[in-house]
Amino acid sequence: MTVKISVLKERDEGGERRVALIPQVVEKLAPLGIAFSMETGAGLASSYPDNAYTGVSVSPDRNALLADADIVLAVQPPSLDTVRAMKPGSVLVSFVYGRNNPDLVKALRDGKITGFAMELVPRISRAQAMDALSSQATLAGYYAVLMGAVHMPKILPMMTTAVGSLRAAQVLVMGLGVAGLQALATAKRLGAVTEGYDVRPETREEAQSLGAKFVDTGVDATGQGGYARELTDDEKHKVRTILSEHIARSDLIVTTAAVPGKRAPRLIDAEQISAMKPGAVIIDLGAEGGGNCEGTVAGQTVRVGPATIVGPVNVASMLAEQASELYAKNIMHLLQQLITKEHGLAPDFTDEVIAGTALTHDGYITNDGVRAAIDPTSPAPPPVAPPAPAPAVTPDTGHTGKETVR
């Protein structure tokens, strides 16, 4: 049974350069009986020209691709016009960020489109290969240190010269999720003296395994789903007192803290910034969520007191070729759970990964948190019945049933 998949060229005004499909993934998914179509130039910005895609139909007619597709693949949340051009019963796979895009979620619901939101992939071992947030954060953490090195008025490693030695830079990474740990590893490889901080004390060993000192504040704010919870006021005061010393002596700080669906937590305030070294740099990876630092401006580099604060947005897109590779492979692993050669597109909504990633299906908002946040009056979907067991098959042995079996 052939499944038709269309891949869109990104229209994001922020300069999105990634693409949701790469040639290597086309080859790996071909045995499932998929017919791929792609909008002209969809992969060009990420170094994948149209002629690199073997066996993919390329068309400039976006609406025709949408109307014919069983599955539409994209990176950024699509426009309302894009969703309205899709046929009922079709599937969208992309980042959606439902709490921030309520009209988009409602359009998916009302159009009876099944929306799989890549930011909702459950953070469990079985779903690691589908975890697009982690794959993109890995690249963002790496690139954050390089951006910091460019903006710093000094080098990262220790260096010995004929006129004396230059001391290694002090790098502090705040927030030791995927991006933070990659930032620590990169800074260490480049020769910096590294420290890592997180409100989850279980990250201590991970930081130390990367050669970094762990900043222990005595506060445990471990949350659910691999994220940190918000701190109480007393906890914030205790953490601030201890961190202020480390902030003041740092040459480069990378902040990565995020709470899903909420404003990025404030880690560094104006008073702490005013006590930093002249020429110190902060790379605030929380800029898109409002910033981890007081004074951060999303998409801009600003001078605040003695420090330079860089508020990059969509960092993964700056490394579009490999970001696309990782994202396309995340989608590939999800599609392998949705499609079989025998039955075509047949998602099993009793599977925790499929159910957890689904945002909308069959006229319902299936994610409880998003539904409560954007449309509390919208009805919950009916319970999903488990799939019927396959009928027992008796092998044909050639016996008539009258023979004596020994």
C-alpha positions, -999 to 999 in steps of 0.1 A, spaced: 0 0 0 16 33 -12 18 62 13 23 96 -2 46 119 17 51 156 8 80 177 21 76 215 24 101 243 18 102 263 50 86 297 49 97 309 83 105 346 84 133 340 109 154 325 81 148 288 87 172 268 66 166 232 77 146 207 57 126 177 70 140 151 45 175 142 33 184 119 5 198 92 28 164 89 46 146 85 13 167 55 6 161 39 40 123 45 39 118 33 3 112 -3 12 80 8 31 64 16 -2 64 54 2 61 78 -27 80 110 -19 72 145 -33 90 177 -24 85 214 -29 111 228 -53 142 240 -34 131 226 -1 166 214 8 187 240 -10 194 262 20 207 232 39 230 220 11 207 194 -3 198 204 -39 168 189 -57 190 167 -79 204 150 -48 170 134 -41 168 102 -61 132 89 -65 116 120 -52 91 140 -73 99 178 -72 71 203 -78 68 241 -73 30 237 -66 28 238 -28 -10 234 -27 -11 204 -50 15 187 -29 -5 194 2 -38 182 -13 -23 149 -24 -3 140 6 -11 114 32 17 128 53 32 163 53 67 168 67 80 202 79 103 217 104 86 248 118 50 251 127 31 255 93 8 284 85 -29 282 88 -32 282 50 -9 252 48 -31 232 72 -63 242 54 -48 229 21 -43 195 36 -69 168 31 -90 154 61 -74 123 76 -39 133 66 -9 136 89 14 165 98 48 158 113 66 189 124 74 211 154 41 227 165 45 242 200 8 240 206 6 263 236 22 291 216 1 284 184 -35 279 195 -50 288 162 -28 262 145 -38 235 169 -75 243 164 -71 243 126 -55 208 128 -84 197 150 -111 212 128 -95 198 97 -94 163 112 -57 162 106 -35 140 128 -7 163 141 24 147 154 44 174 172 81 166 174 85 186 206 62 162 223 82 130 217 83 113 251 117 114 267 120 77 273 147 53 262 126 37 234 120 71 218 155 85 220 160 80 182 129 102 176 138 130 201 142 160 179 145 185 207 176 166 219 192 162 185 188 199 177 199 210 212 231 190 208 241 212 179 229 244 196 251 236 226 281 231 204 276 263 184 269 284 215 306 280 226 318 290 192 296 321 192 310 329 226 346 325 214 340 349 185 326 376 208 352 373 236 382 396 236 404 367 246 411 331 237 397 300 253 428 278 258 460 285 278 488 295 255 525 298 261 543 325 240 578 339 239 567 368 262 547 348 287 517 326 291 480 334 285 456 320 310 428 297 299 393 313 299 368 304 326 336 290 311 304 285 331 275 266 316 241 270 334 216 243 327 230 208 320 205 193 297 216 181 262 226 216 250 244 224 283 264 192 284 275 196 247 285 232 255 307 219 284 323 193 262 330 218 235 345 244 258 367 217 274 379 205 240 388 241 231 410 243 263 388 263 287 385 258 324 349 247 327 322 247 354 286 234 351 255 242 371 220 227 372 193 227 398 191 189 393 220 175 414 220 142 394 237 161 366 268 164 388 284 131 375 276 140 339 294 174 343 324 158 360 326 131 333 332 160 309 361 174 330 340 202 345 336 212 381 300 210 393 286 241 411 267 227 440 241 250 455 224 224 477 190 229 459 173 199 442 147 210 416 143 178 397 111 179 377 92 156 354 100 144 318 137 152 321 132 189 328 137 210 359 108 224 379 106 261 388 123 272 420 106 286 451 116 321 462 138 308 490 155 284 467 162 312 442 178 333 469 200 305 481 211 296 445 217 333 436 240 338 466 263 309 456 262 314 419 270 351 420 307 344 428 310 320 399 293 344 375 316 372 385 348 353 376 336 338 344 348 349 310 321 331 291 287 319 303 263 298 283 227 295 297 203 269 284 175 266 309 139 261 297 106 250 311 82 236 285 52 258 278 65 286 301 88 315 301 125 307 303 136 309 340 157 339 350 192 327 360 212 359 359 200 393 370 213 428 363 231 431 396 251 399 388 258 411 353 272 444 367 297 425 387 311 405 358 345 410 342 349 437 315 346 419 282 327 389 296 302 373 273 269 355 279 253 333 252 217 330 262 202 300 245 169 307 264 165 339 244 135 326 224 116 318 256 122 353 271 158 349 281 177 334 310 194 367 316 180 402 325 187 424 294 187 396 268 171 406 235 161 377 213 180 378 180 203 406 190 237 412 206 236 438 233 260 454 257 248 454 294 273 469 318 307 452 314 292 422 296 281 413 261 248 393 259 241 374 228 205 362 224 206 338 194 174 323 180 170 291 160 206 281 166 203 247 151 193 263 118 227 279 117 241 244 112 214 236 87 231 207 69 237 185 99 207 198 118 186 186 89 203 153 89 195 147 126 160 160 123 152 139 92 165 108 110 143 116 140 113 117 117 125 85 99 123 66 132 88 80 139 76 71 104 89 35 109 64 33 137 35 48 117 39 29 84 42 -7 75 46 -22 40 16 -44 45 -9 -19 60 4 15 49 -2 43 73 -15 27 105 -5 44 137 -12 25 169 -25 50 194 -22 25 222 16 28 219 29 54 244 53 70 220 27 74 193 1 86 217 25 109 235 37 126 203 1 130 189 -13 165 194 -45 162 173 -64 133 158 -98 127 142 -112 161 153 -98 161 188 -69 177 206 -54 146 221 -27 162 243 -43 169 276 -19 198 286 -23 216 253 -61 212 253 -64 226 288 -41 255 279 -58 267 247 -93 254 247 -105 239 280 -141 234 266 -129 212 238 -139 176 245 -113 149 253 -109 122 227 -127 89 234 -106 60 248 -86 42 222 -94 5 219 -64 -18 218 -58 -34 184 -75 -67 177 -52 -97 182 -41 -113 149 -60 -145 142 -41 -177 149 -27 -192 118 -24 -230 115 6 -239 93 -2 -260 63 17 -292 70 0 -313 43 -16 -335 68 -53 -345 64 -59 -346 101 -64 -384 101 -28 -393 104 -13 -404 136 12 -378 148 41 -393 167 
